[in-house]
Amino acid sequence: MGLGGISIWQLVIVLAIVLLLFGSKKLRNIGGDLGSAVKGFKKAVNDGDDAKKIENQEDAAFTADTADKTAAADKEKTEK
């Protein structure tokens, strides 16, 4: 028994039929297209993570800048 009750010979026959139907060139092109799609997806996920990191850094800088301005304003009020 192979995978889920499918023997290795049945898999070989199915693969041979697929190869005959589509041809090796089309299968190679499909494989290349699938590979580039996966690569593009991974890049998009990584770019999304980088964008979140940059956004968090910008939020932190904005919060720190706002806190500094508030502290300076409070200091001026107490000095008057």
PDB file of N, CA, C and O in Angstrom:
ATOM      1  N   MET A   1       0.849  -1.190   0.000  1.00  0.00           N
ATOM      2  CA  MET A   1       0.000   0.000   0.000  1.00  0.00           C
ATOM      3  C   MET A   1       0.887   1.244   0.000  1.00  0.00           C
ATOM      4  O   MET A   1       1.937   1.286   0.642  1.00  0.00           O
ATOM      5  N   GLY A   2       0.437   2.236  -0.729  1.00  0.00           N
ATOM      6  CA  GLY A   2       1.148   3.511  -0.802  1.00  0.00           C
ATOM      7  C   GLY A   2       0.439   4.547   0.040  1.00  0.00           C
ATOM      8  O   GLY A   2       0.067   4.291   1.186  1.00  0.00           O
ATOM      9  N   LEU A   3       0.261   5.682  -0.520  1.00  0.00           N
ATOM     10  CA  LEU A   3      -0.375   6.792   0.173  1.00  0.00           C
ATOM     11  C   LEU A   3      -1.889   6.644   0.145  1.00  0.00           C
ATOM     12  O   LEU A   3      -2.487   6.674  -0.931  1.00  0.00           O
ATOM     13  N   GLY A   4      -2.509   6.487   1.279  1.00  0.00           N
ATOM     14  CA  GLY A   4      -3.965   6.429   1.359  1.00  0.00           C
ATOM     15  C   GLY A   4      -4.586   5.321   0.521  1.00  0.00           C
ATOM     16  O   GLY A   4      -5.671   5.504  -0.031  1.00  0.00           O
ATOM     17  N   GLY A   5      -3.928   4.193   0.415  1.00  0.00           N
ATOM     18  CA  GLY A   5      -4.458   3.071  -0.350  1.00  0.00           C
ATOM     19  C   GLY A   5      -4.108   3.123  -1.822  1.00  0.00           C
ATOM     20  O   GLY A   5      -4.565   2.270  -2.583  1.00  0.00           O
ATOM     21  N   ILE A   6      -3.312   4.095  -2.254  1.00  0.00           N
ATOM     22  CA  ILE A   6      -2.896   4.190  -3.650  1.00  0.00           C
ATOM     23  C   ILE A   6      -1.489   3.612  -3.744  1.00  0.00           C
ATOM     24  O   ILE A   6      -0.581   4.046  -3.034  1.00  0.00           O
ATOM     25  N   SER A   7      -1.317   2.642  -4.613  1.00  0.00           N
ATOM     26  CA  SER A   7       0.002   2.026  -4.750  1.00  0.00           C
ATOM     27  C   SER A   7       0.917   2.918  -5.576  1.00  0.00           C
ATOM     28  O   SER A   7       0.469   3.848  -6.247  1.00  0.00           O
ATOM     29  N   ILE A   8       2.194   2.617  -5.512  1.00  0.00           N
ATOM     30  CA  ILE A   8       3.174   3.406  -6.242  1.00  0.00           C
ATOM     31  C   ILE A   8       2.962   3.271  -7.741  1.00  0.00           C
ATOM     32  O   ILE A   8       3.198   4.221  -8.487  1.00  0.00           O
ATOM     33  N   TRP A   9       2.519   2.103  -8.192  1.00  0.00           N
ATOM     34  CA  TRP A   9       2.287   1.883  -9.626  1.00  0.00           C
ATOM     35  C   TRP A   9       1.119   2.725 -10.127  1.00  0.00           C
ATOM     36  O   TRP A   9       1.152   3.217 -11.255  1.00  0.00           O
ATOM     37  N   GLN A  10       0.108   2.893  -9.317  1.00  0.00           N
ATOM     38  CA  GLN A  10      -1.012   3.744  -9.722  1.00  0.00           C
ATOM     39  C   GLN A  10      -0.576   5.199  -9.853  1.00  0.00           C
ATOM     40  O   GLN A  10      -1.013   5.904 -10.763  1.00  0.00           O
ATOM     41  N   LEU A  11       0.283   5.642  -8.947  1.00  0.00           N
ATOM     42  CA  LEU A  11       0.819   7.002  -9.039  1.00  0.00           C
ATOM     43  C   LEU A  11       1.659   7.183 -10.304  1.00  0.00           C
ATOM     44  O   LEU A  11       1.581   8.222 -10.960  1.00  0.00           O
ATOM     45  N   VAL A  12       2.460   6.174 -10.644  1.00  0.00           N
ATOM     46  CA  VAL A  12       3.293   6.246 -11.848  1.00  0.00           C
ATOM     47  C   VAL A  12       2.413   6.327 -13.090  1.00  0.00           C
ATOM     48  O   VAL A  12       2.706   7.096 -14.005  1.00  0.00           O
ATOM     49  N   ILE A  13       1.344   5.547 -13.132  1.00  0.00           N
ATOM     50  CA  ILE A  13       0.443   5.559 -14.280  1.00  0.00           C
ATOM     51  C   ILE A  13      -0.240   6.923 -14.411  1.00  0.00           C
ATOM     52  O   ILE A  13      -0.336   7.465 -15.512  1.00  0.00           O
ATOM     53  N   VAL A  14      -0.710   7.473 -13.301  1.00  0.00           N
ATOM     54  CA  VAL A  14      -1.355   8.794 -13.330  1.00  0.00           C
ATOM     55  C   VAL A  14      -0.367   9.859 -13.798  1.00  0.00           C
ATOM     56  O   VAL A  14      -0.721  10.707 -14.618  1.00  0.00           O
ATOM     57  N   LEU A  15       0.860   9.830 -13.292  1.00  0.00           N
ATOM     58  CA  LEU A  15       1.869  10.803 -13.708  1.00  0.00           C
ATOM     59  C   LEU A  15       2.199  10.654 -15.192  1.00  0.00           C
ATOM     60  O   LEU A  15       2.406  11.656 -15.877  1.00  0.00           O
ATOM     61  N   ALA A  16       2.253   9.427 -15.696  1.00  0.00           N
ATOM     62  CA  ALA A  16       2.524   9.200 -17.115  1.00  0.00           C
ATOM     63  C   ALA A  16       1.385   9.766 -17.973  1.00  0.00           C
ATOM     64  O   ALA A  16       1.642  10.368 -19.016  1.00  0.00           O
ATOM     65  N   ILE A  17       0.159   9.583 -17.552  1.00  0.00           N
ATOM     66  CA  ILE A  17      -0.988  10.123 -18.300  1.00  0.00           C
ATOM     67  C   ILE A  17      -0.946  11.647 -18.309  1.00  0.00           C
ATOM     68  O   ILE A  17      -1.172  12.270 -19.346  1.00  0.00           O
ATOM     69  N   VAL A  18      -0.657  12.252 -17.149  1.00  0.00           N
ATOM     70  CA  VAL A  18      -0.569  13.714 -17.065  1.00  0.00           C
ATOM     71  C   VAL A  18       0.542  14.219 -17.982  1.00  0.00           C
ATOM     72  O   VAL A  18       0.368  15.230 -18.662  1.00  0.00           O
ATOM     73  N   LEU A  19       1.673  13.533 -18.008  1.00  0.00           N
ATOM     74  CA  LEU A  19       2.789  13.921 -18.864  1.00  0.00           C
ATOM     75  C   LEU A  19       2.402  13.826 -20.336  1.00  0.00           C
ATOM     76  O   LEU A  19       2.772  14.687 -21.134  1.00  0.00           O
ATOM     77  N   LEU A  20       1.663  12.789 -20.694  1.00  0.00           N
ATOM     78  CA  LEU A  20       1.220  12.637 -22.082  1.00  0.00           C
ATOM     79  C   LEU A  20       0.204  13.711 -22.475  1.00  0.00           C
ATOM     80  O   LEU A  20       0.234  14.219 -23.596  1.00  0.00           O
ATOM     81  N   LEU A  21      -0.693  14.054 -21.550  1.00  0.00           N
ATOM     82  CA  LEU A  21      -1.724  15.040 -21.852  1.00  0.00           C
ATOM     83  C   LEU A  21      -1.150  16.446 -22.004  1.00  0.00           C
ATOM     84  O   LEU A  21      -1.480  17.159 -22.951  1.00  0.00           O
ATOM     85  N   PHE A  22      -0.300  16.835 -21.079  1.00  0.00           N
ATOM     86  CA  PHE A  22       0.185  18.214 -21.057  1.00  0.00           C
ATOM     87  C   PHE A  22       1.532  18.399 -21.732  1.00  0.00           C
ATOM     88  O   PHE A  22       1.824  19.490 -22.221  1.00  0.00           O
ATOM     89  N   GLY A  23       2.345  17.382 -21.772  1.00  0.00           N
ATOM     90  CA  GLY A  23       3.678  17.510 -22.335  1.00  0.00           C
ATOM     91  C   GLY A  23       4.652  18.069 -21.324  1.00  0.00           C
ATOM     92  O   GLY A  23       4.267  18.761 -20.382  1.00  0.00           O
ATOM     93  N   SER A  24       5.911  17.761 -21.532  1.00  0.00           N
ATOM     94  CA  SER A  24       6.928  18.165 -20.546  1.00  0.00           C
ATOM     95  C   SER A  24       7.138  19.674 -20.530  1.00  0.00           C
ATOM     96  O   SER A  24       7.414  20.247 -19.476  1.00  0.00           O
ATOM     97  N   LYS A  25       7.011  20.330 -21.696  1.00  0.00           N
ATOM     98  CA  LYS A  25       7.245  21.775 -21.747  1.00  0.00           C
ATOM     99  C   LYS A  25       6.176  22.533 -20.963  1.00  0.00           C
ATOM    100  O   LYS A  25       6.496  23.461 -20.220  1.00  0.00           O
ATOM    101  N   LYS A  26       4.921  22.149 -21.122  1.00  0.00           N
ATOM    102  CA  LYS A  26       3.851  22.827 -20.381  1.00  0.00           C
ATOM    103  C   LYS A  26       3.992  22.579 -18.884  1.00  0.00           C
ATOM    104  O   LYS A  26       3.793  23.483 -18.073  1.00  0.00           O
ATOM    105  N   LEU A  27       4.338  21.344 -18.527  1.00  0.00           N
ATOM    106  CA  LEU A  27       4.511  21.057 -17.097  1.00  0.00           C
ATOM    107  C   LEU A  27       5.663  21.868 -16.515  1.00  0.00           C
ATOM    108  O   LEU A  27       5.589  22.334 -15.379  1.00  0.00           O
ATOM    109  N   ARG A  28       6.728  22.034 -17.297  1.00  0.00           N
ATOM    110  CA  ARG A  28       7.862  22.831 -16.836  1.00  0.00           C
ATOM    111  C   ARG A  28       7.437  24.286 -16.655  1.00  0.00           C
ATOM    112  O   ARG A  28       7.816  24.935 -15.679  1.00  0.00           O
ATOM    113  N   ASN A  29       6.644  24.796 -17.606  1.00  0.00           N
ATOM    114  CA  ASN A  29       6.161  26.176 -17.505  1.00  0.00           C
ATOM    115  C   ASN A  29       5.233  26.348 -16.305  1.00  0.00           C
ATOM    116  O   ASN A  29       5.305  27.353 -15.597  1.00  0.00           O
ATOM    117  N   ILE A  30       4.365  25.368 -16.080  1.00  0.00           N
ATOM    118  CA  ILE A  30       3.462  25.427 -14.930  1.00  0.00           C
ATOM    119  C   ILE A  30       4.263  25.423 -13.636  1.00  0.00           C
ATOM    120  O   ILE A  30       3.953  26.164 -12.703  1.00  0.00           O
ATOM    121  N   GLY A  31       5.294  24.586 -13.584  1.00  0.00           N
ATOM    122  CA  GLY A  31       6.151  24.544 -12.396  1.00  0.00           C
ATOM    123  C   GLY A  31       6.862  25.864 -12.158  1.00  0.00           C
ATOM    124  O   GLY A  31       6.965  26.328 -11.023  1.00  0.00           O
ATOM    125  N   GLY A  32       7.355  26.470 -13.239  1.00  0.00           N
ATOM    126  CA  GLY A  32       8.032  27.768 -13.118  1.00  0.00           C
ATOM    127  C   GLY A  32       7.076  28.858 -12.670  1.00  0.00           C
ATOM    128  O   GLY A  32       7.417  29.694 -11.834  1.00  0.00           O
ATOM    129  N   ASP A  33       5.870  28.841 -13.236  1.00  0.00           N
ATOM    130  CA  ASP A  33       4.864  29.835 -12.840  1.00  0.00           C
ATOM    131  C   ASP A  33       4.480  29.671 -11.378  1.00  0.00           C
ATOM    132  O   ASP A  33       4.326  30.652 -10.651  1.00  0.00           O
ATOM    133  N   LEU A  34       4.328  28.431 -10.960  1.00  0.00           N
ATOM    134  CA  LEU A  34       3.975  28.172  -9.561  1.00  0.00           C
ATOM    135  C   LEU A  34       5.100  28.626  -8.632  1.00  0.00           C
ATOM    136  O   LEU A  34       4.842  29.211  -7.580  1.00  0.00           O
ATOM    137  N   GLY A  35       6.344  28.357  -9.020  1.00  0.00           N
ATOM    138  CA  GLY A  35       7.489  28.788  -8.216  1.00  0.00           C
ATOM    139  C   GLY A  35       7.580  30.295  -8.093  1.00  0.00           C
ATOM    140  O   GLY A  35       7.846  30.815  -7.009  1.00  0.00           O
ATOM    141  N   SER A  36       7.363  31.002  -9.190  1.00  0.00           N
ATOM    142  CA  SER A  36       7.431  32.467  -9.127  1.00  0.00           C
ATOM    143  C   SER A  36       6.257  33.041  -8.342  1.00  0.00           C
ATOM    144  O   SER A  36       6.391  34.082  -7.698  1.00  0.00           O
ATOM    145  N   ALA A  37       5.101  32.368  -8.392  1.00  0.00           N
ATOM    146  CA  ALA A  37       3.958  32.828  -7.599  1.00  0.00           C
ATOM    147  C   ALA A  37       4.242  32.678  -6.111  1.00  0.00           C
ATOM    148  O   ALA A  37       3.918  33.565  -5.321  1.00  0.00           O
ATOM    149  N   VAL A  38       4.844  31.561  -5.730  1.00  0.00           N
ATOM    150  CA  VAL A  38       5.184  31.341  -4.318  1.00  0.00           C
ATOM    151  C   VAL A  38       6.233  32.360  -3.877  1.00  0.00           C
ATOM    152  O   VAL A  38       6.154  32.900  -2.773  1.00  0.00           O
ATOM    153  N   LYS A  39       7.217  32.619  -4.742  1.00  0.00           N
ATOM    154  CA  LYS A  39       8.256  33.596  -4.406  1.00  0.00           C
ATOM    155  C   LYS A  39       7.654  34.992  -4.227  1.00  0.00           C
ATOM    156  O   LYS A  39       8.020  35.718  -3.302  1.00  0.00           O
ATOM    157  N   GLY A  40       6.727  35.361  -5.119  1.00  0.00           N
ATOM    158  CA  GLY A  40       6.062  36.657  -5.007  1.00  0.00           C
ATOM    159  C   GLY A  40       5.231  36.759  -3.741  1.00  0.00           C
ATOM    160  O   GLY A  40       5.193  37.809  -3.100  1.00  0.00           O
ATOM    161  N   PHE A  41       4.561  35.660  -3.378  1.00  0.00           N
ATOM    162  CA  PHE A  41       3.769  35.653  -2.151  1.00  0.00           C
ATOM    163  C   PHE A  41       4.656  35.841  -0.929  1.00  0.00           C
ATOM    164  O   PHE A  41       4.328  36.618  -0.032  1.00  0.00           O
ATOM    165  N   LYS A  42       5.780  35.130  -0.892  1.00  0.00           N
ATOM    166  CA  LYS A  42       6.705  35.265   0.242  1.00  0.00           C
ATOM    167  C   LYS A  42       7.241  36.695   0.337  1.00  0.00           C
ATOM    168  O   LYS A  42       7.372  37.248   1.429  1.00  0.00           O
ATOM    169  N   LYS A  43       7.551  37.288  -0.828  1.00  0.00           N
ATOM    170  CA  LYS A  43       8.058  38.658  -0.828  1.00  0.00           C
ATOM    171  C   LYS A  43       7.007  39.630  -0.310  1.00  0.00           C
ATOM    172  O   LYS A  43       7.319  40.550   0.446  1.00  0.00           O
ATOM    173  N   ALA A  44       5.758  39.419  -0.721  1.00  0.00           N
ATOM    174  CA  ALA A  44       4.673  40.289  -0.263  1.00  0.00           C
ATOM    175  C   ALA A  44       4.466  40.171   1.237  1.00  0.00           C
ATOM    176  O   ALA A  44       4.216  41.168   1.914  1.00  0.00           O
ATOM    177  N   VAL A  45       4.570  38.953   1.757  1.00  0.00           N
ATOM    178  CA  VAL A  45       4.418  38.747   3.206  1.00  0.00           C
ATOM    179  C   VAL A  45       5.552  39.445   3.945  1.00  0.00           C
ATOM    180  O   VAL A  45       5.320  40.107   4.956  1.00  0.00           O
ATOM    181  N   ASN A  46       6.787  39.299   3.444  1.00  0.00           N
ATOM    182  CA  ASN A  46       7.927  39.956   4.092  1.00  0.00           C
ATOM    183  C   ASN A  46       7.821  41.470   3.997  1.00  0.00           C
ATOM    184  O   ASN A  46       8.143  42.172   4.956  1.00  0.00           O
ATOM    185  N   ASP A  47       7.374  41.984   2.852  1.00  0.00           N
ATOM    186  CA  ASP A  47       7.197  43.431   2.714  1.00  0.00           C
ATOM    187  C   ASP A  47       6.131  43.938   3.672  1.00  0.00           C
ATOM    188  O   ASP A  47       6.265  45.029   4.226  1.00  0.00           O
ATOM    189  N   GLY A  48       5.079  43.162   3.873  1.00  0.00           N
ATOM    190  CA  GLY A  48       4.031  43.536   4.817  1.00  0.00           C
ATOM    191  C   GLY A  48       4.564  43.600   6.238  1.00  0.00           C
ATOM    192  O   GLY A  48       4.212  44.500   7.001  1.00  0.00           O
ATOM    193  N   ASP A  49       5.422  42.633   6.594  1.00  0.00           N
ATOM    194  CA  ASP A  49       6.027  42.638   7.926  1.00  0.00           C
ATOM    195  C   ASP A  49       6.937  43.845   8.092  1.00  0.00           C
ATOM    196  O   ASP A  49       6.946  44.481   9.146  1.00  0.00           O
ATOM    197  N   ASP A  50       7.713  44.164   7.040  1.00  0.00           N
ATOM    198  CA  ASP A  50       8.601  45.330   7.102  1.00  0.00           C
ATOM    199  C   ASP A  50       7.795  46.614   7.232  1.00  0.00           C
ATOM    200  O   ASP A  50       8.180  47.521   7.969  1.00  0.00           O
ATOM    201  N   ALA A  51       6.683  46.692   6.521  1.00  0.00           N
ATOM    202  CA  ALA A  51       5.836  47.883   6.593  1.00  0.00           C
ATOM    203  C   ALA A  51       5.275  48.055   7.998  1.00  0.00           C
ATOM    204  O   ALA A  51       5.183  49.177   8.498  1.00  0.00           O
ATOM    205  N   LYS A  52       4.900  46.952   8.637  1.00  0.00           N
ATOM    206  CA  LYS A  52       4.390  47.029  10.010  1.00  0.00           C
ATOM    207  C   LYS A  52       5.475  47.517  10.954  1.00  0.00           C
ATOM    208  O   LYS A  52       5.206  48.315  11.851  1.00  0.00           O
ATOM    209  N   LYS A  53       6.721  47.037  10.755  1.00  0.00           N
ATOM    210  CA  LYS A  53       7.824  47.461  11.612  1.00  0.00           C
ATOM    211  C   LYS A  53       8.071  48.962  11.452  1.00  0.00           C
ATOM    212  O   LYS A  53       8.262  49.679  12.434  1.00  0.00           O
ATOM    213  N   ILE A  54       8.066  49.421  10.209  1.00  0.00           N
ATOM    214  CA  ILE A  54       8.292  50.853   9.951  1.00  0.00           C
ATOM    215  C   ILE A  54       7.159  51.675  10.548  1.00  0.00           C
ATOM    216  O   ILE A  54       7.393  52.729  11.139  1.00  0.00           O
ATOM    217  N   GLU A  55       5.928  51.188  10.393  1.00  0.00           N
ATOM    218  CA  GLU A  55       4.779  51.912  10.948  1.00  0.00           C
ATOM    219  C   GLU A  55       4.882  52.003  12.462  1.00  0.00           C
ATOM    220  O   GLU A  55       4.599  53.051  13.043  1.00  0.00           O
ATOM    221  N   ASN A  56       5.288  50.906  13.109  1.00  0.00           N
ATOM    222  CA  ASN A  56       5.439  50.921  14.570  1.00  0.00           C
ATOM    223  C   ASN A  56       6.548  51.883  14.990  1.00  0.00           C
ATOM    224  O   ASN A  56       6.423  52.566  16.007  1.00  0.00           O
ATOM    225  N   GLN A  57       7.638  51.943  14.212  1.00  0.00           N
ATOM    226  CA  GLN A  57       8.723  52.866  14.536  1.00  0.00           C
ATOM    227  C   GLN A  57       8.259  54.312  14.376  1.00  0.00           C
ATOM    228  O   GLN A  57       8.598  55.172  15.189  1.00  0.00           O
ATOM    229  N   GLU A  58       7.487  54.572  13.330  1.00  0.00           N
ATOM    230  CA  GLU A  58       6.979  55.923  13.119  1.00  0.00           C
ATOM    231  C   GLU A  58       6.010  56.312  14.234  1.00  0.00           C
ATOM    232  O   GLU A  58       6.029  57.448  14.709  1.00  0.00           O
ATOM    233  N   ASP A  59       5.163  55.367  14.651  1.00  0.00           N
ATOM    234  CA  ASP A  59       4.233  55.637  15.747  1.00  0.00           C
ATOM    235  C   ASP A  59       4.991  55.932  17.028  1.00  0.00           C
ATOM    236  O   ASP A  59       4.618  56.836  17.775  1.00  0.00           O
ATOM    237  N   ALA A  60       6.058  55.175  17.291  1.00  0.00           N
ATOM    238  CA  ALA A  60       6.849  55.388  18.495  1.00  0.00           C
ATOM    239  C   ALA A  60       7.525  56.752  18.446  1.00  0.00           C
ATOM    240  O   ALA A  60       7.570  57.460  19.452  1.00  0.00           O
ATOM    241  N   ALA A  61       8.056  57.129  17.271  1.00  0.00           N
ATOM    242  CA  ALA A  61       8.713  58.430  17.141  1.00  0.00           C
ATOM    243  C   ALA A  61       7.700  59.552  17.311  1.00  0.00           C
ATOM    244  O   ALA A  61       8.000  60.557  17.955  1.00  0.00           O
ATOM    245  N   PHE A  62       6.496  59.399  16.743  1.00  0.00           N
ATOM    246  CA  PHE A  62       5.454  60.413  16.879  1.00  0.00           C
ATOM    247  C   PHE A  62       5.046  60.558  18.336  1.00  0.00           C
ATOM    248  O   PHE A  62       4.872  61.673  18.828  1.00  0.00           O
ATOM    249  N   THR A  63       4.892  59.427  19.029  1.00  0.00           N
ATOM    250  CA  THR A  63       4.502  59.455  20.440  1.00  0.00           C
ATOM    251  C   THR A  63       5.580  60.128  21.282  1.00  0.00           C
ATOM    252  O   THR A  63       5.275  60.927  22.167  1.00  0.00           O
ATOM    253  N   ALA A  64       6.844  59.804  21.003  1.00  0.00           N
ATOM    254  CA  ALA A  64       7.940  60.414  21.758  1.00  0.00           C
ATOM    255  C   ALA A  64       8.013  61.915  21.480  1.00  0.00           C
ATOM    256  O   ALA A  64       8.242  62.706  22.395  1.00  0.00           O
ATOM    257  N   ASP A  65       7.819  62.308  20.220  1.00  0.00           N
ATOM    258  CA  ASP A  65       7.855  63.723  19.856  1.00  0.00           C
ATOM    259  C   ASP A  65       6.716  64.479  20.524  1.00  0.00           C
ATOM    260  O   ASP A  65       6.908  65.587  21.023  1.00  0.00           O
ATOM    261  N   THR A  66       5.540  63.884  20.533  1.00  0.00           N
ATOM    262  CA  THR A  66       4.377  64.505  21.165  1.00  0.00           C
ATOM    263  C   THR A  66       4.591  64.639  22.671  1.00  0.00           C
ATOM    264  O   THR A  66       4.227  65.650  23.272  1.00  0.00           O
ATOM    265  N   ALA A  67       5.175  63.624  23.263  1.00  0.00           N
ATOM    266  CA  ALA A  67       5.439  63.664  24.701  1.00  0.00           C
ATOM    267  C   ALA A  67       6.450  64.765  25.021  1.00  0.00           C
ATOM    268  O   ALA A  67       6.304  65.464  26.024  1.00  0.00           O
ATOM    269  N   ASP A  68       7.473  64.924  24.179  1.00  0.00           N
ATOM    270  CA  ASP A  68       8.467  65.976  24.396  1.00  0.00           C
ATOM    271  C   ASP A  68       7.828  67.355  24.302  1.00  0.00           C
ATOM    272  O   ASP A  68       8.109  68.232  25.119  1.00  0.00           O
ATOM    273  N   LYS A  69       6.971  67.546  23.308  1.00  0.00           N
ATOM    274  CA  LYS A  69       6.303  68.840  23.137  1.00  0.00           C
ATOM    275  C   LYS A  69       5.380  69.132  24.315  1.00  0.00           C
ATOM    276  O   LYS A  69       5.301  70.270  24.778  1.00  0.00           O
ATOM    277  N   THR A  70       4.687  68.115  24.797  1.00  0.00           N
ATOM    278  CA  THR A  70       3.787  68.291  25.938  1.00  0.00           C
ATOM    279  C   THR A  70       4.580  68.646  27.193  1.00  0.00           C
ATOM    280  O   THR A  70       4.187  69.516  27.970  1.00  0.00           O
ATOM    281  N   ALA A  71       5.708  67.952  27.375  1.00  0.00           N
ATOM    282  CA  ALA A  71       6.539  68.236  28.537  1.00  0.00           C
ATOM    283  C   ALA A  71       7.103  69.646  28.479  1.00  0.00           C
ATOM    284  O   ALA A  71       7.176  70.332  29.498  1.00  0.00           O
ATOM    285  N   ALA A  72       7.505  70.085  27.275  1.00  0.00           N
ATOM    286  CA  ALA A  72       8.039  71.440  27.117  1.00  0.00           C
ATOM    287  C   ALA A  72       6.946  72.479  27.396  1.00  0.00           C
ATOM    288  O   ALA A  72       7.207  73.501  28.031  1.00  0.00           O
ATOM    289  N   ALA A  73       5.741  72.218  26.928  1.00  0.00           N
ATOM    290  CA  ALA A  73       4.624  73.144  27.167  1.00  0.00           C
ATOM    291  C   ALA A  73       4.300  73.216  28.651  1.00  0.00           C
ATOM    292  O   ALA A  73       4.056  74.302  29.178  1.00  0.00           O
ATOM    293  N   ASP A  74       4.294  72.070  29.334  1.00  0.00           N
ATOM    294  CA  ASP A  74       4.023  72.057  30.765  1.00  0.00           C
ATOM    295  C   ASP A  74       5.111  72.803  31.536  1.00  0.00           C
ATOM    296  O   ASP A  74       4.822  73.501  32.509  1.00  0.00           O
ATOM    297  N   LYS A  75       6.350  72.655  31.103  1.00  0.00           N
ATOM    298  CA  LYS A  75       7.472  73.329  31.760  1.00  0.00           C
ATOM    299  C   LYS A  75       7.341  74.846  31.607  1.00  0.00           C
ATOM    300  O   LYS A  75       7.618  75.592  32.546  1.00  0.00           O
ATOM    301  N   GLU A  76       6.918  75.301  30.425  1.00  0.00           N
ATOM    302  CA  GLU A  76       6.750  76.739  30.207  1.00  0.00           C
ATOM    303  C   GLU A  76       5.626  77.294  31.069  1.00  0.00           C
ATOM    304  O   GLU A  76       5.726  78.409  31.582  1.00  0.00           O
ATOM    305  N   LYS A  77       4.548  76.516  31.232  1.00  0.00           N
ATOM    306  CA  LYS A  77       3.436  76.974  32.060  1.00  0.00           C
ATOM    307  C   LYS A  77       3.854  77.095  33.513  1.00  0.00           C
ATOM    308  O   LYS A  77       3.464  78.040  34.199  1.00  0.00           O
ATOM    309  N   THR A  78       4.646  76.142  33.984  1.00  0.00           N
ATOM    310  CA  THR A  78       5.061  76.193  35.395  1.00  0.00           C
ATOM    311  C   THR A  78       6.082  77.303  35.640  1.00  0.00           C
ATOM    312  O   THR A  78       6.176  77.814  36.756  1.00  0.00           O
ATOM    313  N   GLU A  79       6.843  77.680  34.623  1.00  0.00           N
ATOM    314  CA  GLU A  79       7.842  78.733  34.787  1.00  0.00           C
ATOM    315  C   GLU A  79       7.197  80.120  34.822  1.00  0.00           C
ATOM    316  O   GLU A  79       7.771  81.054  35.382  1.00  0.00           O
ATOM    317  N   LYS A  80       6.021  80.260  34.236  1.00  0.00           N
ATOM    318  CA  LYS A  80       5.368  81.571  34.201  1.00  0.00           C
ATOM    319  C   LYS A  80       4.758  81.870  35.482  1.00  0.00           C
ATOM    320  O   LYS A  80       4.159  82.933  35.647  1.00  0.00           O
TER     321      LYS A  80
END
